[in-house]
Amino acid sequence: MTITQTFNLSGTALPINPTAMLDEICEHFLEHSEVERDGDVALLKSDTGLARIRAESGKLKIEISSPTEQALQHSRNIIAEHLFYFAGDDAFDLTWSNPAPPARLPDLHEVTVVSAENITPSMRRVKFACDDISSFINGEMHVRLLVPPKSKPLAWPTLAADGRIDWPKGEDEILVRVYTIRAVDIERRELWIDFLQHAGDGVETPGADFARDAKSGDRVALLGPGGGGLPVASSILLAGDETAIPAIARIAAEVPAGTRLQAIIEVRDETEEQALPSAGSLDIRWLHRSSYPTEAGGMLAKATKEAIACLDEGSFVWVACEKDEVRDVRKFLKQRGHDRKSMYVAWYWEKHPDRPRA
């Protein structure tokens, strides 16, 4: 990756355990960037620039270089958001050589609900009208959905001085959830997002609730896109559960003719299967949790590892599912020496011991 670096920024983070946070950074950003680790120094390379993060003297020293001012602010925002997320409830401080300018976020798109419909018993599709869809064509797939409170003037987020997003508070607080752009309808200038309906699992589901209640004319916003670009390879293995179906379906729909695709998808039962049109040759294996033996676990990871062991050299491996299963697959790929540039392995959710999966 060759990037002409013209805009630079430095920062200092004060985590409780700098080395542990650097470990978190390196593990997580494998999903989004090229990551190089040399002792206490990590180098992150992406289309938005380079970030060098060094643990020393109880601090994390951050240096960012980007080709444009907008890319620099985007890189700062991504790093700041993740560092505060990794810190959790621990004391944490982050300062920059130049505080972020207060401004509307450059990748925020106001959109309007066009329609909503169920495509399986547990998957609901909402279509949004978007004036400018150019950012969503042939690019990264994930966005943050921003849903404002009803009957209130729209108040969208801006950048805070520490590089994080400054979200509206109090009565203006908005719902924020991450989703995949399932499809881009260029002619109609529409974006499709599929929402998994988590019925009966005992957790709050505000994103799914939005999709269930969405009406034509509702105004929301999308922040992005970012993360999870379309893989480019002649042979691709796709593996995931329901949460990954929108991304798997979009990849299948957008690969060029002649691409060989193998998909392993875990769902509750046959009623959750979907047609996945593709110009490539697609071989799908559906796994049904309802048919698993009692207390069976890791079935998707097991099937995925078996498929990886039979892949041709140079195949791209794309995996998205529960955190523990992702770690199992990632470890297997590392043991096999699979090229990191030929994989995308990301966890989309984390299981809770008190909430069994339906």
TASUL-V817941 format. One record per helix or strand. SS is the DSSP state (~ for helix, > for strand). FROM is the first residue (numbers start at 1). TO is the last residue. Records with the same first field share a line. If there is no record, write none. Layout:
BEGIN
SS: FROM-TO, FROM-TO
END
This chain:
BEGIN
>: 7-13, 34-38, 41-46, 49-56, 59-66, 94-96, 104-104, 108-120, 123-129, 142-147, 158-159, 165-166, 175-185, 190-196, 219-224, 235-240, 260-267, 281-288, 316-322, 343-349, 352-352, 355-355
~: 18-29, 69-87, 134-136, 170-172, 206-213, 242-254, 270-272, 289-291, 299-309, 323-336, 340-342
END
